[in-house]
C-alpha cells in the first residue's frame, strides 16, 4: 500500500512537470510570435518632406511612403499653420495567436512661408505733362498673398496690408516714382515700383501726338492730331464704338494698357487702355482669353449704347489706340445730339451669326483669324 502511494505521487509529480514544461514551451512560442509581429510593424516616411511650403496641399498621407499592419493617423499636418509639427501614425496588427499589438511612429515637419506677396501694377512706366491731375492708385491693380489672398491698403505697413507712396510733383518736371510695399500675414515683404516722368507743358505735342474725343450720343470716336500745347488740332480718324450708362462726361488722361483685361461679368477684352477708374477702351468682350471666343451678338451692337460704361470698339480700332496713343493721352467725352463729329460716323461691321467664323472679330489682324483667309 505504501509503495503504491509513492508510485502515485511520483507519477503525479511527473505529470505536473510535463504540464509545466509544455506551458513554458507554449509561452515561449507565444512570446516569440508577439515579438516577431511587433518587429514586423515598420513604417517609412518621405524624408524630403521634413520642410513643406505654407499653404501647400501636402497632407500627412503624402508623407507616408509604406508600412506594414494597419496604419491609423494620430496627429496630422496643417500647412495653414507655420512652424514645426509632428505627424504621428499608429500601426496595429495581431500575432498568430490573435494577440493585438501597436506601435507609434513620429515624423517632424517644418511648415515655412517662403512665397512673398505679389504686387500687380497696371503700368511700370508712365509719363505726362505738368499740371495734370495725378492719382497714384490708378496705376496699382492689387497686392495679394499667394496663400492668404488680397491684402488691405493701409497708411502704415503691417501684417496683411500694403502701402502706396508717391513723390510725384505735377508742377515740376522731373523723374519720380510710385512705390508699393506689401507685407503678408506672416511678415514677408515685397516691393514694386512704377517710374513716373513729368514732362514740361510744351512737350505735349511730342509725347502725345493724338487727342481723342468720344461722342456719347452718337457712339463715335474721333482722333485729332495735337498742336504745340497738346490740344486737338486736325481730325484724323473716326471710329465707331459702344458706350453705356456709366460712361462719364469730362476730360481725362489714359493711365495704363493691357492686352487682355478682365471685365465685369467674368468676360475679357483685348487691347484695354484705362481712361478713368474702371472706364476703359477695349474690344467687344470675349467669353475667355481666346481670340476665337467672341461674344458675337454683342459685336453686332457696335455703334449703339451697349456697354456698362467702357468704350467698346472693334479690334482693328481699339488696337490702333493701344499701339499709337501713349499712356497719358487726353480723352474727352461729350454729347453731340446731331453731329457725330467732323469726320462723321463710320458704318459698323456686323457678323452673320450663322457663319462658323463668328467667334472671331473680322477686323482682328491675327494671322490665325479665319476671316483673313
Phi, psi and omega per residue, in radians:
X1 nan -0.795 3.138
X2 -1.110 -0.680 -3.138
X3 -1.159 -0.657 -3.135
X4 -1.143 -0.673 3.132
X5 -1.135 -0.718 -3.139
X6 -1.106 -0.756 -3.133
X7 -1.104 -0.727 -3.128
X8 -1.114 -0.690 -3.139
X9 -1.140 -0.728 3.141
X10 -1.101 -0.771 3.123
X11 -1.073 -0.673 3.132
X12 -1.127 -0.743 3.127
X13 -1.094 -0.740 3.137
X14 -1.101 -0.678 3.130
X15 -1.145 -0.747 3.119
X16 -1.106 -0.705 3.137
X17 -1.116 -0.705 3.121
X18 -1.111 -0.775 3.125
X19 -1.079 -0.750 3.140
X20 -1.105 -0.710 3.121
X21 -1.126 -0.715 3.123
X22 -1.151 -0.738 3.130
X23 -1.043 -0.777 3.136
X24 -1.096 -0.738 3.126
X25 -1.090 -0.798 -3.123
X26 -1.134 -0.702 -3.135
X27 -1.132 -0.676 3.097
X28 -1.098 -0.705 3.103
X29 -1.094 -0.740 3.139
X30 -1.148 -0.749 3.125
X31 -1.085 -0.749 -3.135
X32 -1.136 -0.695 3.122
X33 -1.102 -0.713 -3.141
X34 -1.160 -0.771 3.135
X35 -1.101 -0.704 3.124
X36 -1.104 -0.742 3.120
X37 -1.098 -0.772 -3.122
X38 -1.148 -0.686 3.110
X39 -1.148 -0.518 -3.116
X40 -1.342 -0.240 3.103
X41 -1.338 1.774 -3.106
X42 -2.256 2.665 -3.127
X43 -2.553 2.436 3.127
X44 -2.188 2.242 3.096
X45 -1.694 2.820 3.057
X46 -1.470 1.824 -3.066
X47 -1.128 -0.339 3.140
X48 -1.220 -0.232 -3.086
X49 -1.798 0.465 3.026
X50 -1.132 -0.466 3.091
X51 -2.213 2.235 3.119
X52 -2.271 2.769 -3.083
X53 -1.435 2.432 3.057
X54 -0.959 2.287 3.107
X55 1.363 0.046 3.141
X56 -1.282 2.971 -3.111
X57 -1.663 0.356 3.091
X58 -1.201 2.305 3.132
X59 -2.048 2.905 3.094
X60 -1.043 -0.576 3.141
X61 -1.141 -0.485 3.139
X62 -1.278 -0.434 -3.107
X63 -1.368 -0.479 -3.109
X64 -1.382 2.009 -3.136
X65 -1.514 -0.928 -3.125
X66 -2.740 2.774 3.137
X67 -2.819 2.881 2.989
X68 -1.920 2.938 -3.136
X69 1.153 -2.841 3.137
X70 -1.746 2.229 -3.083
X71 -1.754 2.270 3.087
X72 -2.174 2.193 3.127
X73 -1.323 2.123 3.140
X74 -1.693 -0.760 -3.137
X75 -2.398 2.080 -3.033
X76 -1.623 -2.761 -3.076
X77 -2.252 2.328 3.098
X78 -2.172 1.780 -3.087
X79 -1.318 -0.044 3.040
X80 -1.449 -0.055 3.114
X81 -2.017 2.213 3.109
X82 -1.317 2.748 3.017
X83 1.841 -3.083 -3.091
X84 -1.428 2.364 3.115
X85 -2.317 2.671 -3.135
X86 -2.011 2.098 3.064
X87 -1.575 2.207 -3.109
X88 -2.160 2.267 3.026
X89 -2.049 2.498 3.037
X90 -1.952 2.166 3.079
X91 -1.748 2.376 3.110
X92 -2.276 2.654 3.078
X93 -2.871 3.040 3.052
X94 -2.204 2.554 3.131
X95 -1.442 -3.063 -3.049
X96 -1.184 -0.232 3.101
X97 -1.747 0.113 3.105
X98 1.451 0.197 3.141
X99 -1.461 2.178 -3.124
X100 -1.371 2.658 3.059
X101 -2.541 2.722 3.134
X102 -2.523 2.689 3.140
X103 -2.601 2.425 -3.141
X104 -1.851 2.499 3.105
X105 -2.214 2.414 -3.121
X106 -2.167 2.670 -3.105
X107 -2.548 2.175 -3.111
X108 -1.537 2.308 3.132
X109 -2.192 2.330 3.113
X110 -1.870 1.986 3.119
X111 -1.543 2.063 -3.078
X112 -2.145 2.520 3.069
X113 -1.788 1.943 3.133
X114 -2.041 -0.015 -3.098
X115 -1.666 1.891 -3.121
X116 -1.271 2.823 3.104
X117 -1.038 2.671 3.121
X118 -1.882 2.198 3.131
X119 -1.927 2.236 3.132
X120 -1.973 2.058 3.072
X121 -1.732 2.540 3.091
X122 -1.340 -0.354 3.114
X123 -2.697 2.448 3.122
X124 -1.604 -0.338 -3.107
X125 -2.648 2.236 3.141
X126 -2.361 2.790 3.067
X127 -2.617 2.610 3.119
X128 -2.803 2.875 -3.135
X129 -1.416 2.747 -3.090
X130 -1.073 2.748 3.141
X131 1.291 0.139 3.055
X132 -1.358 2.501 3.031
X133 -1.148 2.313 -3.020
X134 -2.272 2.261 3.070
X135 -2.276 1.892 -3.081
X136 -1.064 -0.451 -3.099
X137 -1.166 -0.357 3.116
X138 -1.147 -0.338 -3.052
X139 -1.809 0.034 3.122
X140 -1.944 2.048 -3.123
X141 -1.465 -0.910 -3.140
X142 -2.953 2.889 2.961
X143 -2.346 2.242 -3.117
X144 -2.544 2.766 3.073
X145 -1.709 2.414 -3.105
X146 -0.992 -0.441 -3.116
X147 -1.850 -0.839 -3.000
X148 -1.542 -0.110 3.046
X149 1.520 -2.769 -3.036
X150 -1.043 2.460 3.057
X151 -1.706 2.808 -3.044
X152 -1.736 2.331 3.067
X153 -1.162 2.335 -3.094
X154 -2.555 2.701 3.098
X155 -1.261 -0.598 -3.141
X156 -2.029 2.374 -3.109
X157 -1.282 2.079 3.040
X158 -2.389 3.011 -3.129
X159 -1.005 2.265 3.114
X160 1.477 0.272 -3.107
X161 -2.322 3.026 2.982
X162 -2.481 2.723 -3.141
X163 -2.154 2.681 3.093
X164 -2.192 2.086 3.125
X165 -2.084 2.543 3.122
X166 -2.553 2.393 3.089
X167 -1.890 0.329 -3.050
X168 -1.179 2.248 3.021
X169 -2.002 1.814 -3.049
X170 -1.247 -0.151 3.129
X171 -1.660 -0.104 -3.084
X172 -2.246 1.982 3.090
X173 -1.021 2.492 3.135
X174 2.810 -3.038 -3.133
X175 -1.764 2.273 -3.113
X176 -2.368 -3.014 3.119
X177 -2.713 2.754 2.920
X178 -1.944 2.185 -3.116
X179 -2.016 2.157 3.098
X180 -1.952 2.230 3.116
X181 -2.148 2.279 -3.097
X182 -2.174 2.535 3.079
X183 -2.308 2.182 -3.135
X184 -1.407 3.008 -3.096
X185 -1.042 -0.329 3.137
X186 -1.713 0.082 3.040
X187 1.684 -0.063 3.103
X188 -1.270 2.473 -3.085
X189 -2.128 2.735 2.993
X190 -2.628 2.800 3.137
X191 -2.344 2.731 3.040
X192 -2.523 2.589 -3.038
X193 -2.328 2.416 3.036
X194 -1.993 2.199 3.121
X195 -1.432 2.297 -3.112
X196 -2.116 2.223 3.083
X197 -2.015 2.105 3.056
X198 -1.710 2.071 -3.059
X199 -1.675 2.674 3.039
X200 -1.051 2.591 -3.050
X201 -1.032 -0.528 -3.126
X202 -1.276 -0.115 -3.073
X203 -1.664 0.099 -3.057
X204 -1.025 -0.730 -3.083
X205 -1.189 -0.447 3.123
X206 -1.414 -0.783 -3.100
X207 -1.348 -0.611 -3.073
X208 -2.240 1.434 -3.064
X209 -1.270 -0.145 -3.089
X210 -2.185 2.630 3.095
X211 -2.277 2.284 -3.028
X212 -1.978 2.249 3.052
X213 -2.056 2.341 -3.099
X214 -2.118 2.074 3.095
X215 -1.549 1.877 -3.086
X216 -1.135 -0.649 -3.085
X217 -1.221 -0.626 -3.080
X218 -1.736 -0.080 -3.109
X219 0.862 0.949 -3.123
X220 -2.292 2.404 3.083
X221 -1.915 2.259 3.060
X222 -2.125 2.231 3.129
X223 -1.772 2.281 3.125
X224 -2.001 2.627 2.871
X225 -1.315 2.795 -3.106
X226 -1.885 2.697 3.051
X227 -1.540 -2.968 -3.076
X228 -1.128 -0.311 3.123
X229 -1.722 0.029 -3.131
X230 1.486 0.156 3.130
X231 -1.546 2.781 -3.116
X232 -1.116 2.428 -3.069
X233 -2.173 -1.219 -3.075
X234 -2.068 2.198 3.066
X235 -1.168 2.247 -3.048
X236 -1.976 -0.602 -2.917
X237 -2.684 2.377 3.054
X238 -2.072 2.456 -3.100
X239 -2.451 2.549 3.103
X240 -1.512 2.613 -3.108
X241 -2.579 3.129 2.962
X242 -2.276 2.142 3.034
X243 -1.810 -2.909 -3.113
X244 -2.731 -3.064 -3.066
X245 -1.073 -0.566 -3.089
X246 -1.609 0.081 3.098
X247 -1.173 2.156 -3.019
X248 -1.456 2.844 2.863
X249 -1.568 2.808 3.065
X250 2.081 3.139 -3.081
X251 -2.082 2.305 -3.041
X252 -2.430 3.028 3.033
X253 -2.153 2.389 3.132
X254 -1.103 2.644 -3.022
X255 -2.321 -0.128 3.015
X256 -2.905 2.907 3.100
X257 -2.372 2.601 3.048
X258 -2.720 2.348 -3.064
X259 -1.150 -0.744 3.025
X260 -2.134 2.310 -3.111
X261 -2.324 2.294 3.056
X262 -1.141 2.459 -3.106
X263 -2.137 2.911 3.087
X264 -1.036 2.362 3.141
X265 1.636 0.285 3.106
X266 1.032 0.710 3.020
X267 -2.142 3.129 -2.991
X268 -2.394 2.588 3.083
X269 -2.127 2.510 3.063
X270 -1.520 2.671 2.986
X271 0.881 0.979 -3.123
X272 -1.402 2.406 3.013
X273 -2.259 2.128 -3.128
X274 -1.267 2.326 -3.142
X275 -1.823 -1.013 3.092
X276 -2.768 2.245 -3.115
X277 0.989 -2.203 3.136
X278 -1.639 0.146 3.136
X279 -1.520 2.136 -3.031
X280 -2.263 2.744 2.700
X281 -1.417 2.357 2.993
X282 -2.843 2.934 3.113
X283 -1.222 3.026 2.923
X284 -1.047 2.470 -3.023
X285 -1.080 2.677 3.028
X286 -2.033 2.593 3.119
X287 -1.208 -0.452 -3.137
X288 -2.597 3.046 3.097
X289 -1.400 1.272 -3.060
X290 -2.656 2.105 -3.066
X291 -1.144 -0.214 3.111
X292 -1.756 0.262 -3.050
X293 -2.096 0.724 -3.071
X294 -1.242 2.525 2.962
X295 -1.372 1.472 -2.987
X296 -1.120 -0.558 3.095
X297 -1.089 -0.677 3.113
X298 -1.210 -0.569 -3.141
X299 -1.037 -0.657 -3.100
X300 -1.297 0.003 3.078
X301 -1.669 -0.045 3.127
X302 -0.950 2.386 -3.078
X303 1.727 -0.123 3.091
X304 -2.193 2.857 3.078
X305 -1.237 1.965 -3.031
X306 -2.478 -0.154 -3.057
X307 -1.672 3.064 3.023
X308 -1.342 -0.301 -3.093
X309 2.764 -0.377 3.108
X310 -1.260 3.006 3.124
X311 -1.828 1.773 3.120
X312 -1.451 2.467 3.095
X313 -2.533 2.851 3.019
X314 -1.181 2.803 -3.059
X315 -1.046 -0.739 -3.137
X316 -0.948 -0.785 -3.053
X317 -1.372 -0.738 -3.106
X318 -1.221 -0.520 3.084
X319 -1.206 -0.581 3.076
X320 -1.084 -0.780 3.092
X321 -1.071 -0.777 -3.125
X322 -1.067 -0.722 -3.044
X323 -1.406 -0.631 -2.930
X324 -1.963 -0.210 -3.119
X325 -1.859 1.879 -3.075
X326 -1.084 2.696 2.998
X327 -1.023 2.245 -3.045
X328 1.893 -0.070 3.103
X329 -1.114 2.416 -3.139
X330 -1.332 2.345 3.075
X331 -2.204 2.158 -3.118
X332 -2.013 2.230 3.054
X333 -1.784 2.345 3.106
X334 -2.588 2.964 3.103
X335 -1.998 2.112 3.043
X336 -2.176 1.852 -3.008
X337 -1.137 -0.741 -3.017
X338 -1.843 -0.719 -3.014
X339 -1.752 1.991 -3.135
X340 -1.191 -0.405 -3.099
X341 2.633 2.978 -3.053
X342 -1.122 -0.374 -3.131
X343 -1.844 0.128 3.128
X344 1.349 -2.986 -3.128
X345 -2.020 2.066 3.129
X346 -1.107 2.713 3.069
X347 -1.328 2.156 -3.127
X348 -1.193 2.608 3.065
X349 -1.464 2.478 3.071
X350 -2.144 2.804 -3.109
X351 -2.013 2.344 3.006
X352 -1.256 1.988 -3.054
X353 -1.216 -0.129 3.053
X354 -1.625 -0.154 -3.107
X355 -1.343 2.285 -3.130
X356 -1.111 -0.246 3.129
X357 -1.538 0.105 -2.977
X358 -1.095 -0.303 3.130
X359 -1.278 -0.165 -3.140
X360 -1.911 2.537 2.979
X361 -1.277 2.156 -3.095
X362 -1.052 -0.354 -3.093
X363 -1.656 -0.045 -3.106
X364 -1.168 2.152 -3.091
X365 -1.352 0.029 -3.135
X366 -0.964 2.294 -3.138
X367 -1.024 -0.401 -3.132
X368 -1.413 -0.136 -3.085
X369 -1.130 2.076 -3.105
X370 -1.154 -0.352 3.085
X371 -1.179 -0.345 -3.106
X372 -1.519 -0.048 -3.103
X373 -1.236 nan nan
